[in-house]
Amino acid sequence: MYSQKLARFSAVFIMTGLVPTIAFAATHTVMVGTAGTNFDPVNVDVAPGDTIEWVHVSGSHTVTSGTPCTADGRFNQTLPSGGSVNYVVPMAEPDGVIPYFCIPHCASGMTGTITVQAGAGIPTVSEWGVIAMLLAMLVVATWVLRKARVVIR
């Protein structure tokens, strides 16, 4: 009886205690022009691999990267009426802030920021190796648990 409980505890520990939380790429939506000349939300927190989607609500707007009113060439897209544009944060993007603005309304303060948190992105190749190892451990733990049931009965 004791061995069976120990085997179950071990299997549950391995299955729940060691399996990491995996973050996959997400899409973050920014509404453009909800109050005339604004981005909503103004700041978006993202991880490398995430997508920012700017959705046109009203007016004539662009989404242009750079310090307010000075483009840096990273992205510059005109929002189609009733449509949207996307930007995928590069996987190699380091932690930091990517400022952006609307060219026609920059002087009016239509700016926003993308805050990149590099540690929270899609797992790297080495992380996939760890995940594969943990899955193998899960298989072994399941096998041990099944064997323990057979031996104890």
Residue pairs with C-beta under 8 A, 6 or more apart in sequence:
1 152
3 148
3 151
3 152
4 148
4 149
4 152
6 148
7 144
7 145
7 147
7 148
7 149
8 145
8 148
10 141
10 144
10 145
11 141
11 142
11 144
11 145
14 137
14 138
14 141
15 138
15 141
18 134
18 137
19 134
19 138
20 127
20 130
20 131
20 134
22 123
22 131
23 47
23 120
23 121
23 122
23 123
24 122
25 47
25 49
25 50
25 51
25 121
25 122
26 46
26 47
26 50
26 51
27 50
27 51
27 52
27 53
28 44
28 45
28 46
28 50
28 51
28 52
28 53
29 52
29 53
29 54
29 55
30 39
30 40
30 41
30 44
30 52
30 53
30 54
30 55
30 112
31 39
31 40
31 54
31 55
31 57
32 38
32 39
32 40
32 54
32 55
32 56
32 57
32 59
32 61
32 63
32 79
32 102
33 56
33 57
33 58
33 59
33 61
34 40
34 57
34 58
36 58
36 59
37 59
37 61
37 102
37 105
37 108
37 109
37 110
38 110
39 54
39 100
39 102
39 110
39 111
39 112
41 112
42 111
42 112
42 113
43 112
43 113
43 114
43 115
44 52
44 112
44 113
44 114
44 115
45 115
45 117
46 52
46 89
46 114
46 115
46 116
46 117
47 89
47 116
47 117
47 118
47 119
47 120
47 121
47 122
48 89
48 90
48 91
48 92
48 93
48 116
48 118
48 121
48 122
49 88
49 89
49 91
49 121
49 122
50 88
50 89
50 121
51 86
51 87
51 88
51 89
52 86
52 87
52 89
52 114
53 84
53 85
53 86
54 63
54 77
54 79
54 84
54 85
54 86
55 83
55 84
56 79
56 80
56 81
56 82
56 83
56 84
59 105
60 79
60 104
61 78
61 79
61 102
61 104
61 105
61 110
62 76
62 77
62 78
62 79
62 102
62 103
62 104
63 75
63 76
63 77
63 79
63 85
63 87
63 100
63 102
64 71
64 75
64 76
64 77
64 100
64 101
64 102
64 103
65 71
65 72
65 73
65 74
65 75
65 76
65 98
65 99
65 100
66 72
66 73
66 74
66 99
66 100
66 101
67 99
68 99
68 101
68 106
68 111
69 101
69 106
69 107
71 103
74 98
75 87
75 100
76 103
77 85
77 87
78 85
79 85
87 114
89 114
89 116
91 121
91 122
93 116
93 118
94 116
94 118
95 116
95 117
95 118
95 119
96 115
96 116
97 113
97 114
97 115
97 116
98 113
98 114
98 115
98 116
99 111
99 112
99 113
99 114
100 111
100 112
100 113
100 114
101 110
101 111
101 112
102 110
102 111
123 131
